[in-house]
């Protein structure tokens, strides 16, 4: 016996949630894209491995407080 897919919700999503989600997505793409020229400049003075570790640490340091604020 196969499971039938759940029906879609008939209620539209609030526009404020859509705008917030789209804004966060756009901001994350800007930050992601800005990392490429910054890494290119930093690779002149840093070794690649510490630079990669620093980028991951900065990402965690930025995303962890946002996650705590969103999830509560």
mmCIF file of the N, C-alpha and C atoms, coordinates in Angstrom:
data_MODEL
# 
_entry.id   MODEL 
# 
loop_
_atom_site.group_PDB 
_atom_site.id 
_atom_site.type_symbol 
_atom_site.label_atom_id 
_atom_site.label_alt_id 
_atom_site.label_comp_id 
_atom_site.label_asym_id 
_atom_site.label_entity_id 
_atom_site.label_seq_id 
_atom_site.pdbx_PDB_ins_code 
_atom_site.Cartn_x 
_atom_site.Cartn_y 
_atom_site.Cartn_z 
_atom_site.occupancy 
_atom_site.B_iso_or_equiv 
_atom_site.pdbx_formal_charge 
_atom_site.auth_seq_id 
_atom_site.auth_comp_id 
_atom_site.auth_asym_id 
_atom_site.auth_atom_id 
_atom_site.pdbx_PDB_model_num 
ATOM 1   N N  . UNK A 1 1  ? 0.845  -1.173 0.000  1.00 0.00 ? 1  UNK A N  1 
ATOM 2   C CA . UNK A 1 1  ? 0.000  0.000  0.000  1.00 0.00 ? 1  UNK A CA 1 
ATOM 3   C C  . UNK A 1 1  ? 0.894  1.240  0.000  1.00 0.00 ? 1  UNK A C  1 
ATOM 4   N N  . UNK A 1 2  ? 0.576  2.182  -0.858 1.00 0.00 ? 2  UNK A N  1 
ATOM 5   C CA . UNK A 1 2  ? 1.376  3.401  -0.942 1.00 0.00 ? 2  UNK A CA 1 
ATOM 6   C C  . UNK A 1 2  ? 0.691  4.525  -0.184 1.00 0.00 ? 2  UNK A C  1 
ATOM 7   N N  . UNK A 1 3  ? 1.494  5.421  0.331  1.00 0.00 ? 3  UNK A N  1 
ATOM 8   C CA . UNK A 1 3  ? 0.957  6.577  1.041  1.00 0.00 ? 3  UNK A CA 1 
ATOM 9   C C  . UNK A 1 3  ? 0.628  7.681  0.050  1.00 0.00 ? 3  UNK A C  1 
ATOM 10  N N  . UNK A 1 4  ? -0.516 8.279  0.209  1.00 0.00 ? 4  UNK A N  1 
ATOM 11  C CA . UNK A 1 4  ? -0.901 9.408  -0.637 1.00 0.00 ? 4  UNK A CA 1 
ATOM 12  C C  . UNK A 1 4  ? -0.236 10.667 -0.094 1.00 0.00 ? 4  UNK A C  1 
ATOM 13  N N  . UNK A 1 5  ? 0.188  11.570 -0.972 1.00 0.00 ? 5  UNK A N  1 
ATOM 14  C CA . UNK A 1 5  ? 0.794  12.813 -0.486 1.00 0.00 ? 5  UNK A CA 1 
ATOM 15  C C  . UNK A 1 5  ? -0.230 13.661 0.258  1.00 0.00 ? 5  UNK A C  1 
ATOM 16  N N  . UNK A 1 6  ? 0.255  14.424 1.211  1.00 0.00 ? 6  UNK A N  1 
ATOM 17  C CA . UNK A 1 6  ? -0.624 15.301 1.965  1.00 0.00 ? 6  UNK A CA 1 
ATOM 18  C C  . UNK A 1 6  ? -1.088 16.449 1.077  1.00 0.00 ? 6  UNK A C  1 
ATOM 19  N N  . UNK A 1 7  ? -2.324 16.888 1.213  1.00 0.00 ? 7  UNK A N  1 
ATOM 20  C CA . UNK A 1 7  ? -2.806 18.018 0.389  1.00 0.00 ? 7  UNK A CA 1 
ATOM 21  C C  . UNK A 1 7  ? -2.120 19.311 0.811  1.00 0.00 ? 7  UNK A C  1 
ATOM 22  N N  . UNK A 1 8  ? -1.995 20.209 -0.151 1.00 0.00 ? 8  UNK A N  1 
ATOM 23  C CA . UNK A 1 8  ? -1.414 21.513 0.141  1.00 0.00 ? 8  UNK A CA 1 
ATOM 24  C C  . UNK A 1 8  ? -2.373 22.325 0.984  1.00 0.00 ? 8  UNK A C  1 
ATOM 25  N N  . UNK A 1 9  ? -1.804 23.206 1.787  1.00 0.00 ? 9  UNK A N  1 
ATOM 26  C CA . UNK A 1 9  ? -2.626 24.059 2.628  1.00 0.00 ? 9  UNK A CA 1 
ATOM 27  C C  . UNK A 1 9  ? -3.394 25.061 1.760  1.00 0.00 ? 9  UNK A C  1 
ATOM 28  N N  . UNK A 1 10 ? -4.695 25.203 1.971  1.00 0.00 ? 10 UNK A N  1 
ATOM 29  C CA . UNK A 1 10 ? -5.464 26.137 1.149  1.00 0.00 ? 10 UNK A CA 1 
ATOM 30  C C  . UNK A 1 10 ? -5.227 27.593 1.525  1.00 0.00 ? 10 UNK A C  1 
ATOM 31  N N  . UNK A 1 11 ? -4.645 27.845 2.697  1.00 0.00 ? 11 UNK A N  1 
ATOM 32  C CA . UNK A 1 11 ? -4.442 29.217 3.145  1.00 0.00 ? 11 UNK A CA 1 
ATOM 33  C C  . UNK A 1 11 ? -3.132 29.766 2.579  1.00 0.00 ? 11 UNK A C  1 
ATOM 34  N N  . UNK A 1 12 ? -3.143 30.972 2.026  1.00 0.00 ? 12 UNK A N  1 
ATOM 35  C CA . UNK A 1 12 ? -1.893 31.564 1.533  1.00 0.00 ? 12 UNK A CA 1 
ATOM 36  C C  . UNK A 1 12 ? -0.995 31.974 2.701  1.00 0.00 ? 12 UNK A C  1 
ATOM 37  N N  . UNK A 1 13 ? 0.276  32.014 2.436  1.00 0.00 ? 13 UNK A N  1 
ATOM 38  C CA . UNK A 1 13 ? 1.220  32.445 3.467  1.00 0.00 ? 13 UNK A CA 1 
ATOM 39  C C  . UNK A 1 13 ? 1.141  33.952 3.640  1.00 0.00 ? 13 UNK A C  1 
ATOM 40  N N  . UNK A 1 14 ? 1.353  34.433 4.857  1.00 0.00 ? 14 UNK A N  1 
ATOM 41  C CA . UNK A 1 14 ? 1.355  35.890 5.061  1.00 0.00 ? 14 UNK A CA 1 
ATOM 42  C C  . UNK A 1 14 ? 2.496  36.536 4.279  1.00 0.00 ? 14 UNK A C  1 
ATOM 43  N N  . UNK A 1 15 ? 2.223  37.714 3.725  1.00 0.00 ? 15 UNK A N  1 
ATOM 44  C CA . UNK A 1 15 ? 3.221  38.396 2.904  1.00 0.00 ? 15 UNK A CA 1 
ATOM 45  C C  . UNK A 1 15 ? 4.428  38.819 3.721  1.00 0.00 ? 15 UNK A C  1 
ATOM 46  N N  . UNK A 1 16 ? 4.259  39.099 5.009  1.00 0.00 ? 16 UNK A N  1 
ATOM 47  C CA . UNK A 1 16 ? 5.390  39.533 5.819  1.00 0.00 ? 16 UNK A CA 1 
ATOM 48  C C  . UNK A 1 16 ? 6.414  38.399 5.958  1.00 0.00 ? 16 UNK A C  1 
ATOM 49  N N  . UNK A 1 17 ? 5.945  37.157 6.085  1.00 0.00 ? 17 UNK A N  1 
ATOM 50  C CA . UNK A 1 17 ? 6.865  36.026 6.170  1.00 0.00 ? 17 UNK A CA 1 
ATOM 51  C C  . UNK A 1 17 ? 7.607  35.829 4.853  1.00 0.00 ? 17 UNK A C  1 
ATOM 52  N N  . UNK A 1 18 ? 6.911  36.019 3.736  1.00 0.00 ? 18 UNK A N  1 
ATOM 53  C CA . UNK A 1 18 ? 7.553  35.891 2.437  1.00 0.00 ? 18 UNK A CA 1 
ATOM 54  C C  . UNK A 1 18 ? 8.599  36.972 2.245  1.00 0.00 ? 18 UNK A C  1 
ATOM 55  N N  . UNK A 1 19 ? 8.281  38.198 2.628  1.00 0.00 ? 19 UNK A N  1 
ATOM 56  C CA . UNK A 1 19 ? 9.232  39.296 2.478  1.00 0.00 ? 19 UNK A CA 1 
ATOM 57  C C  . UNK A 1 19 ? 10.449 39.087 3.374  1.00 0.00 ? 19 UNK A C  1 
ATOM 58  N N  . UNK A 1 20 ? 10.236 38.610 4.580  1.00 0.00 ? 20 UNK A N  1 
ATOM 59  C CA . UNK A 1 20 ? 11.348 38.356 5.482  1.00 0.00 ? 20 UNK A CA 1 
ATOM 60  C C  . UNK A 1 20 ? 12.238 37.250 4.942  1.00 0.00 ? 20 UNK A C  1 
ATOM 61  N N  . UNK A 1 21 ? 11.641 36.176 4.473  1.00 0.00 ? 21 UNK A N  1 
ATOM 62  C CA . UNK A 1 21 ? 12.422 35.071 3.912  1.00 0.00 ? 21 UNK A CA 1 
ATOM 63  C C  . UNK A 1 21 ? 13.204 35.484 2.685  1.00 0.00 ? 21 UNK A C  1 
ATOM 64  N N  . UNK A 1 22 ? 12.554 36.248 1.800  1.00 0.00 ? 22 UNK A N  1 
ATOM 65  C CA . UNK A 1 22 ? 13.248 36.712 0.603  1.00 0.00 ? 22 UNK A CA 1 
ATOM 66  C C  . UNK A 1 22 ? 14.376 37.682 0.953  1.00 0.00 ? 22 UNK A C  1 
ATOM 67  N N  . UNK A 1 23 ? 14.159 38.522 1.928  1.00 0.00 ? 23 UNK A N  1 
ATOM 68  C CA . UNK A 1 23 ? 15.204 39.456 2.355  1.00 0.00 ? 23 UNK A CA 1 
ATOM 69  C C  . UNK A 1 23 ? 16.404 38.735 2.949  1.00 0.00 ? 23 UNK A C  1 
ATOM 70  N N  . UNK A 1 24 ? 16.134 37.723 3.772  1.00 0.00 ? 24 UNK A N  1 
ATOM 71  C CA . UNK A 1 24 ? 17.234 36.941 4.347  1.00 0.00 ? 24 UNK A CA 1 
ATOM 72  C C  . UNK A 1 24 ? 17.992 36.176 3.274  1.00 0.00 ? 24 UNK A C  1 
ATOM 73  N N  . UNK A 1 25 ? 17.284 35.648 2.297  1.00 0.00 ? 25 UNK A N  1 
ATOM 74  C CA . UNK A 1 25 ? 17.940 34.936 1.203  1.00 0.00 ? 25 UNK A CA 1 
ATOM 75  C C  . UNK A 1 25 ? 18.805 35.884 0.379  1.00 0.00 ? 25 UNK A C  1 
ATOM 76  N N  . UNK A 1 26 ? 18.290 37.062 0.089  1.00 0.00 ? 26 UNK A N  1 
ATOM 77  C CA . UNK A 1 26 ? 19.059 38.033 -0.686 1.00 0.00 ? 26 UNK A CA 1 
ATOM 78  C C  . UNK A 1 26 ? 20.286 38.496 0.093  1.00 0.00 ? 26 UNK A C  1 
ATOM 79  N N  . UNK A 1 27 ? 20.135 38.742 1.376  1.00 0.00 ? 27 UNK A N  1 
ATOM 80  C CA . UNK A 1 27 ? 21.281 39.147 2.194  1.00 0.00 ? 27 UNK A CA 1 
ATOM 81  C C  . UNK A 1 27 ? 22.334 38.068 2.280  1.00 0.00 ? 27 UNK A C  1 
ATOM 82  N N  . UNK A 1 28 ? 21.911 36.825 2.386  1.00 0.00 ? 28 UNK A N  1 
ATOM 83  C CA . UNK A 1 28 ? 22.896 35.742 2.469  1.00 0.00 ? 28 UNK A CA 1 
ATOM 84  C C  . UNK A 1 28 ? 23.665 35.597 1.165  1.00 0.00 ? 28 UNK A C  1 
ATOM 85  N N  . UNK A 1 29 ? 23.008 35.822 0.038  1.00 0.00 ? 29 UNK A N  1 
ATOM 86  C CA . UNK A 1 29 ? 23.697 35.749 -1.259 1.00 0.00 ? 29 UNK A CA 1 
ATOM 87  C C  . UNK A 1 29 ? 24.708 36.885 -1.415 1.00 0.00 ? 29 UNK A C  1 
ATOM 88  N N  . UNK A 1 30 ? 24.375 38.070 -0.912 1.00 0.00 ? 30 UNK A N  1 
ATOM 89  C CA . UNK A 1 30 ? 25.314 39.200 -0.969 1.00 0.00 ? 30 UNK A CA 1 
ATOM 90  C C  . UNK A 1 30 ? 26.540 38.909 -0.119 1.00 0.00 ? 30 UNK A C  1 
ATOM 91  N N  . UNK A 1 31 ? 26.326 38.385 1.083  1.00 0.00 ? 31 UNK A N  1 
ATOM 92  C CA . UNK A 1 31 ? 27.460 38.054 1.957  1.00 0.00 ? 31 UNK A CA 1 
ATOM 93  C C  . UNK A 1 31 ? 28.301 36.939 1.335  1.00 0.00 ? 31 UNK A C  1 
ATOM 94  N N  . UNK A 1 32 ? 27.641 35.935 0.777  1.00 0.00 ? 32 UNK A N  1 
ATOM 95  C CA . UNK A 1 32 ? 28.358 34.827 0.140  1.00 0.00 ? 32 UNK A CA 1 
ATOM 96  C C  . UNK A 1 32 ? 29.190 35.329 -1.031 1.00 0.00 ? 32 UNK A C  1 
ATOM 97  N N  . UNK A 1 33 ? 28.608 36.177 -1.872 1.00 0.00 ? 33 UNK A N  1 
ATOM 98  C CA . UNK A 1 33 ? 29.322 36.693 -3.042 1.00 0.00 ? 33 UNK A CA 1 
ATOM 99  C C  . UNK A 1 33 ? 30.464 37.622 -2.633 1.00 0.00 ? 33 UNK A C  1 
ATOM 100 N N  . UNK A 1 34 ? 30.308 38.366 -1.563 1.00 0.00 ? 34 UNK A N  1 
ATOM 101 C CA . UNK A 1 34 ? 31.371 39.266 -1.104 1.00 0.00 ? 34 UNK A CA 1 
ATOM 102 C C  . UNK A 1 34 ? 32.554 38.496 -0.551 1.00 0.00 ? 34 UNK A C  1 
ATOM 103 N N  . UNK A 1 35 ? 32.350 37.257 -0.171 1.00 0.00 ? 35 UNK A N  1 
ATOM 104 C CA . UNK A 1 35 ? 33.446 36.452 0.367  1.00 0.00 ? 35 UNK A CA 1 
ATOM 105 C C  . UNK A 1 35 ? 34.494 36.094 -0.666 1.00 0.00 ? 35 UNK A C  1 
ATOM 106 N N  . UNK A 1 36 ? 34.129 36.037 -1.939 1.00 0.00 ? 36 UNK A N  1 
ATOM 107 C CA . UNK A 1 36 ? 35.099 35.668 -2.974 1.00 0.00 ? 36 UNK A CA 1 
ATOM 108 C C  . UNK A 1 36 ? 36.181 36.720 -3.169 1.00 0.00 ? 36 UNK A C  1 
ATOM 109 N N  . UNK A 1 37 ? 35.853 38.001 -3.379 1.00 0.00 ? 37 UNK A N  1 
ATOM 110 C CA . UNK A 1 37 ? 36.929 38.987 -3.498 1.00 0.00 ? 37 UNK A CA 1 
ATOM 111 C C  . UNK A 1 37 ? 37.718 39.143 -2.202 1.00 0.00 ? 37 UNK A C  1 
ATOM 112 N N  . UNK A 1 38 ? 37.027 39.012 -1.066 1.00 0.00 ? 38 UNK A N  1 
ATOM 113 C CA . UNK A 1 38 ? 37.735 39.123 0.208  1.00 0.00 ? 38 UNK A CA 1 
ATOM 114 C C  . UNK A 1 38 ? 38.731 37.983 0.367  1.00 0.00 ? 38 UNK A C  1 
ATOM 115 N N  . UNK A 1 39 ? 38.339 36.771 0.005  1.00 0.00 ? 39 UNK A N  1 
ATOM 116 C CA . UNK A 1 39 ? 39.254 35.631 0.096  1.00 0.00 ? 39 UNK A CA 1 
ATOM 117 C C  . UNK A 1 39 ? 40.418 35.788 -0.877 1.00 0.00 ? 39 UNK A C  1 
ATOM 118 N N  . UNK A 1 40 ? 40.156 36.345 -2.043 1.00 0.00 ? 40 UNK A N  1 
ATOM 119 C CA . UNK A 1 40 ? 41.224 36.562 -3.019 1.00 0.00 ? 40 UNK A CA 1 
ATOM 120 C C  . UNK A 1 40 ? 42.285 37.510 -2.466 1.00 0.00 ? 40 UNK A C  1 
ATOM 121 N N  . UNK A 1 41 ? 41.854 38.560 -1.784 1.00 0.00 ? 41 UNK A N  1 
ATOM 122 C CA . UNK A 1 41 ? 42.801 39.508 -1.183 1.00 0.00 ? 41 UNK A CA 1 
ATOM 123 C C  . UNK A 1 41 ? 43.524 38.867 0.001  1.00 0.00 ? 41 UNK A C  1 
ATOM 124 N N  . UNK A 1 42 ? 42.783 38.143 0.836  1.00 0.00 ? 42 UNK A N  1 
ATOM 125 C CA . UNK A 1 42 ? 43.385 37.541 2.026  1.00 0.00 ? 42 UNK A CA 1 
ATOM 126 C C  . UNK A 1 42 ? 44.348 36.406 1.693  1.00 0.00 ? 42 UNK A C  1 
ATOM 127 N N  . UNK A 1 43 ? 44.155 35.736 0.567  1.00 0.00 ? 43 UNK A N  1 
ATOM 128 C CA . UNK A 1 43 ? 45.059 34.644 0.195  1.00 0.00 ? 43 UNK A CA 1 
ATOM 129 C C  . UNK A 1 43 ? 46.466 35.137 -0.117 1.00 0.00 ? 43 UNK A C  1 
ATOM 130 N N  . UNK A 1 44 ? 46.624 36.450 -0.347 1.00 0.00 ? 44 UNK A N  1 
ATOM 131 C CA . UNK A 1 44 ? 47.970 37.003 -0.556 1.00 0.00 ? 44 UNK A CA 1 
ATOM 132 C C  . UNK A 1 44 ? 48.797 36.968 0.722  1.00 0.00 ? 44 UNK A C  1 
ATOM 133 N N  . UNK A 1 45 ? 48.146 37.035 1.884  1.00 0.00 ? 45 UNK A N  1 
ATOM 134 C CA . UNK A 1 45 ? 48.880 37.084 3.149  1.00 0.00 ? 45 UNK A CA 1 
ATOM 135 C C  . UNK A 1 45 ? 48.624 35.887 4.054  1.00 0.00 ? 45 UNK A C  1 
ATOM 136 N N  . UNK A 1 46 ? 47.519 35.156 3.859  1.00 0.00 ? 46 UNK A N  1 
ATOM 137 C CA . UNK A 1 46 ? 47.178 34.018 4.710  1.00 0.00 ? 46 UNK A CA 1 
ATOM 138 C C  . UNK A 1 46 ? 47.442 32.721 3.962  1.00 0.00 ? 46 UNK A C  1 
ATOM 139 N N  . UNK A 1 47 ? 47.696 31.671 4.709  1.00 0.00 ? 47 UNK A N  1 
ATOM 140 C CA . UNK A 1 47 ? 47.719 30.335 4.130  1.00 0.00 ? 47 UNK A CA 1 
ATOM 141 C C  . UNK A 1 47 ? 46.277 29.878 3.922  1.00 0.00 ? 47 UNK A C  1 
ATOM 142 N N  . UNK A 1 48 ? 46.020 29.014 2.938  1.00 0.00 ? 48 UNK A N  1 
ATOM 143 C CA . UNK A 1 48 ? 44.637 28.622 2.644  1.00 0.00 ? 48 UNK A CA 1 
ATOM 144 C C  . UNK A 1 48 ? 43.924 27.908 3.794  1.00 0.00 ? 48 UNK A C  1 
ATOM 145 N N  . UNK A 1 49 ? 44.611 27.043 4.517  1.00 0.00 ? 49 UNK A N  1 
ATOM 146 C CA . UNK A 1 49 ? 43.945 26.287 5.579  1.00 0.00 ? 49 UNK A CA 1 
ATOM 147 C C  . UNK A 1 49 ? 43.489 27.176 6.735  1.00 0.00 ? 49 UNK A C  1 
ATOM 148 N N  . UNK A 1 50 ? 44.340 28.055 7.282  1.00 0.00 ? 50 UNK A N  1 
ATOM 149 C CA . UNK A 1 50 ? 43.829 28.953 8.333  1.00 0.00 ? 50 UNK A CA 1 
ATOM 150 C C  . UNK A 1 50 ? 42.746 29.910 7.831  1.00 0.00 ? 50 UNK A C  1 
ATOM 151 N N  . UNK A 1 51 ? 42.830 30.296 6.565  1.00 0.00 ? 51 UNK A N  1 
ATOM 152 C CA . UNK A 1 51 ? 41.793 31.171 6.013  1.00 0.00 ? 51 UNK A CA 1 
ATOM 153 C C  . UNK A 1 51 ? 40.457 30.441 5.949  1.00 0.00 ? 51 UNK A C  1 
ATOM 154 N N  . UNK A 1 52 ? 40.470 29.193 5.519  1.00 0.00 ? 52 UNK A N  1 
ATOM 155 C CA . UNK A 1 52 ? 39.234 28.412 5.467  1.00 0.00 ? 52 UNK A CA 1 
ATOM 156 C C  . UNK A 1 52 ? 38.665 28.217 6.868  1.00 0.00 ? 52 UNK A C  1 
ATOM 157 N N  . UNK A 1 53 ? 39.527 27.945 7.831  1.00 0.00 ? 53 UNK A N  1 
ATOM 158 C CA . UNK A 1 53 ? 39.061 27.781 9.211  1.00 0.00 ? 53 UNK A CA 1 
ATOM 159 C C  . UNK A 1 53 ? 38.486 29.085 9.751  1.00 0.00 ? 53 UNK A C  1 
ATOM 160 N N  . UNK A 1 54 ? 39.106 30.211 9.438  1.00 0.00 ? 54 UNK A N  1 
ATOM 161 C CA . UNK A 1 54 ? 38.603 31.506 9.893  1.00 0.00 ? 54 UNK A CA 1 
ATOM 162 C C  . UNK A 1 54 ? 37.244 31.816 9.268  1.00 0.00 ? 54 UNK A C  1 
ATOM 163 N N  . UNK A 1 55 ? 37.077 31.469 7.997  1.00 0.00 ? 55 UNK A N  1 
ATOM 164 C CA . UNK A 1 55 ? 35.791 31.718 7.339  1.00 0.00 ? 55 UNK A CA 1 
ATOM 165 C C  . UNK A 1 55 ? 34.683 30.872 7.960  1.00 0.00 ? 55 UNK A C  1 
ATOM 166 N N  . UNK A 1 56 ? 34.983 29.631 8.282  1.00 0.00 ? 56 UNK A N  1 
ATOM 167 C CA . UNK A 1 56 ? 33.981 28.775 8.927  1.00 0.00 ? 56 UNK A CA 1 
ATOM 168 C C  . UNK A 1 56 ? 33.656 29.299 10.323 1.00 0.00 ? 56 UNK A C  1 
ATOM 169 N N  . UNK A 1 57 ? 34.678 29.716 11.067 1.00 0.00 ? 57 UNK A N  1 
ATOM 170 C CA . UNK A 1 57 ? 34.452 30.264 12.406 1.00 0.00 ? 57 UNK A CA 1 
ATOM 171 C C  . UNK A 1 57 ? 33.593 31.520 12.333 1.00 0.00 ? 57 UNK A C  1 
ATOM 172 N N  . UNK A 1 58 ? 33.867 32.410 11.380 1.00 0.00 ? 58 UNK A N  1 
ATOM 173 C CA . UNK A 1 58 ? 33.062 33.619 11.248 1.00 0.00 ? 58 UNK A CA 1 
ATOM 174 C C  . UNK A 1 58 ? 31.622 33.291 10.867 1.00 0.00 ? 58 UNK A C  1 
ATOM 175 N N  . UNK A 1 59 ? 31.435 32.295 10.013 1.00 0.00 ? 59 UNK A N  1 
ATOM 176 C CA . UNK A 1 59 ? 30.079 31.896 9.639  1.00 0.00 ? 59 UNK A CA 1 
ATOM 177 C C  . UNK A 1 59 ? 29.317 31.372 10.848 1.00 0.00 ? 59 UNK A C  1 
ATOM 178 N N  . UNK A 1 60 ? 29.957 30.551 11.649 1.00 0.00 ? 60 UNK A N  1 
ATOM 179 C CA . UNK A 1 60 ? 29.304 30.018 12.851 1.00 0.00 ? 60 UNK A CA 1 
ATOM 180 C C  . UNK A 1 60 ? 29.021 31.139 13.841 1.00 0.00 ? 60 UNK A C  1 
ATOM 181 N N  . UNK A 1 61 ? 29.979 32.053 14.002 1.00 0.00 ? 61 UNK A N  1 
ATOM 182 C CA . UNK A 1 61 ? 29.795 33.164 14.935 1.00 0.00 ? 61 UNK A CA 1 
ATOM 183 C C  . UNK A 1 61 ? 28.644 34.076 14.511 1.00 0.00 ? 61 UNK A C  1 
ATOM 184 N N  . UNK A 1 62 ? 28.379 34.166 13.218 1.00 0.00 ? 62 UNK A N  1 
ATOM 185 C CA . UNK A 1 62 ? 27.274 34.980 12.729 1.00 0.00 ? 62 UNK A CA 1 
ATOM 186 C C  . UNK A 1 62 ? 25.951 34.220 12.769 1.00 0.00 ? 62 UNK A C  1 
ATOM 187 N N  . UNK A 1 63 ? 25.960 32.964 12.359 1.00 0.00 ? 63 UNK A N  1 
ATOM 188 C CA . UNK A 1 63 ? 24.713 32.220 12.235 1.00 0.00 ? 63 UNK A CA 1 
ATOM 189 C C  . UNK A 1 63 ? 24.160 31.698 13.558 1.00 0.00 ? 63 UNK A C  1 
ATOM 190 N N  . UNK A 1 64 ? 25.013 31.403 14.499 1.00 0.00 ? 64 UNK A N  1 
ATOM 191 C CA . UNK A 1 64 ? 24.538 30.860 15.772 1.00 0.00 ? 64 UNK A CA 1 
ATOM 192 C C  . UNK A 1 64 ? 23.613 31.829 16.510 1.00 0.00 ? 64 UNK A C  1 
ATOM 193 N N  . UNK A 1 65 ? 23.975 33.107 16.668 1.00 0.00 ? 65 UNK A N  1 
ATOM 194 C CA . UNK A 1 65 ? 23.020 34.023 17.323 1.00 0.00 ? 65 UNK A CA 1 
ATOM 195 C C  . UNK A 1 65 ? 21.724 34.209 16.529 1.00 0.00 ? 65 UNK A C  1 
ATOM 196 N N  . UNK A 1 66 ? 21.814 34.220 15.195 1.00 0.00 ? 66 UNK A N  1 
ATOM 197 C CA . UNK A 1 66 ? 20.594 34.344 14.382 1.00 0.00 ? 66 UNK A CA 1 
ATOM 198 C C  . UNK A 1 66 ? 19.701 33.132 14.596 1.00 0.00 ? 66 UNK A C  1 
ATOM 199 N N  . UNK A 1 67 ? 20.297 31.962 14.641 1.00 0.00 ? 67 UNK A N  1 
ATOM 200 C CA . UNK A 1 67 ? 19.547 30.728 14.862 1.00 0.00 ? 67 UNK A CA 1 
ATOM 201 C C  . UNK A 1 67 ? 18.853 30.752 16.214 1.00 0.00 ? 67 UNK A C  1 
ATOM 202 N N  . UNK A 1 68 ? 19.575 31.213 17.253 1.00 0.00 ? 68 UNK A N  1 
ATOM 203 C CA . UNK A 1 68 ? 19.000 31.267 18.594 1.00 0.00 ? 68 UNK A CA 1 
ATOM 204 C C  . UNK A 1 68 ? 17.836 32.259 18.617 1.00 0.00 ? 68 UNK A C  1 
ATOM 205 N N  . UNK A 1 69 ? 17.976 33.392 17.926 1.00 0.00 ? 69 UNK A N  1 
ATOM 206 C CA . UNK A 1 69 ? 16.896 34.372 17.895 1.00 0.00 ? 69 UNK A CA 1 
ATOM 207 C C  . UNK A 1 69 ? 15.665 33.857 17.150 1.00 0.00 ? 69 UNK A C  1 
ATOM 208 N N  . UNK A 1 70 ? 15.894 33.134 16.061 1.00 0.00 ? 70 UNK A N  1 
ATOM 209 C CA . UNK A 1 70 ? 14.768 32.639 15.267 1.00 0.00 ? 70 UNK A CA 1 
ATOM 210 C C  . UNK A 1 70 ? 14.063 31.494 15.969 1.00 0.00 ? 70 UNK A C  1 
ATOM 211 N N  . UNK A 1 71 ? 14.831 30.540 16.491 1.00 0.00 ? 71 UNK A N  1 
ATOM 212 C CA . UNK A 1 71 ? 14.236 29.350 17.099 1.00 0.00 ? 71 UNK A CA 1 
ATOM 213 C C  . UNK A 1 71 ? 13.797 29.563 18.540 1.00 0.00 ? 71 UNK A C  1 
ATOM 214 N N  . UNK A 1 72 ? 14.399 30.505 19.218 1.00 0.00 ? 72 UNK A N  1 
ATOM 215 C CA . UNK A 1 72 ? 13.987 30.802 20.582 1.00 0.00 ? 72 UNK A CA 1 
ATOM 216 C C  . UNK A 1 72 ? 14.640 30.036 21.640 1.00 0.00 ? 72 UNK A C  1 
# 
